[in-house]
Amino acid sequence: MTDTYPTTDKTLEVTYIGHASVMFRYGDEIIHVDPYGDIADYSGLPKADLILITHHHGDHLDSFAIADIEKPSTQIIGSPLAIRELGRGQALKNGEETAWNEFRIRATAAYNRIAMRSPGVPFHIKGEGNGYLLEVANLRIYIAGDTELIPEMEKLGPVDIAFLPKNLPYTMSDQMFVETARLIRPTYLYPYHYFEVDRETLQKALPAIRIR
């Protein structure tokens, strides 16, 4: 799925590849998010100018997929644990910001408060993973990462484009997904990292938001 969004500068193309993998094309620049070789052959996809890694789990940090799209000038930004495991790139903690070409990039919190791997141990621990808020031209793009609805989201919206995960028990239930969307108020909303999704039901619950 590829959608095109005009901006006050260049055109932004958004391609949802699958699972938690996304590709952006902004003018001549290519940004990949969480490339994962189990859902796409990355050797046939455009080389990356920037790669964003949300966290260190294997379905988000895939060194083989990264190698397929990396070139000598590629910049990699990720959570501290992901960068430590990969062995290269720039680490961003929750709340930290950086600039890359025309983009402002802020690492946002992404974690579980309810779903536990074992008693007292969340599937995603606070501070270990990132979401990302990208700002370019007149657009604000939110990539949530693996997270539930968390208090830090209250200050994120509104955004133009959002990617929210929807798969129990690891991230959001359908109801939590809807509550999160109402909180951050995206114009366009992409469910991602899902096992199944009923777009018609989500659209009825969120009539003011365009579900992609």
HELIX and SHEET records of a PDB file:
HELIX    1   1 TYR A   42  GLY A   44  5                                   3    
HELIX    2   2 SER A   63  ILE A   69  1                                   7    
HELIX    3   3 PRO A   80  LEU A   86  1                                   7    
HELIX    4   4 PRO A  151  LYS A  155  5                                   5    
HELIX    5   5 ASP A  174  ILE A  184  1                                  11    
HELIX    6   6 ARG A  199  ALA A  205  1                                   7    
SHEET    1   A 7 THR A   2  TYR A   5  0                                        
SHEET    2   A 7 LEU A  12  GLY A  18 -1                                        
SHEET    3   A 7 SER A  21  TYR A  26 -1                                        
SHEET    4   A 7 GLU A  29  VAL A  33 -1                                        
SHEET    5   A 7 LEU A  50  ILE A  53  1                                        
SHEET    6   A 7 GLN A  75  GLY A  78  1                                        
SHEET    7   A 7 GLN A  90  ALA A  91  1                                        
SHEET    1   B 7 GLU A  97  TRP A 100  0                                        
SHEET    2   B 7 PHE A 103  ALA A 110 -1                                        
SHEET    3   B 7 GLY A 129  VAL A 136 -1                                        
SHEET    4   B 7 LEU A 139  ILE A 143 -1                                        
SHEET    5   B 7 ILE A 161  PRO A 165  1                                        
SHEET    6   B 7 TYR A 188  TYR A 192  1                                        
SHEET    7   B 7 ARG A 210  ILE A 211  1                                        
SHEET    1   C 2 MET A 116  SER A 118  0                                        
SHEET    2   C 2 VAL A 121  PRO A 122 -1                                        
END                                                                             
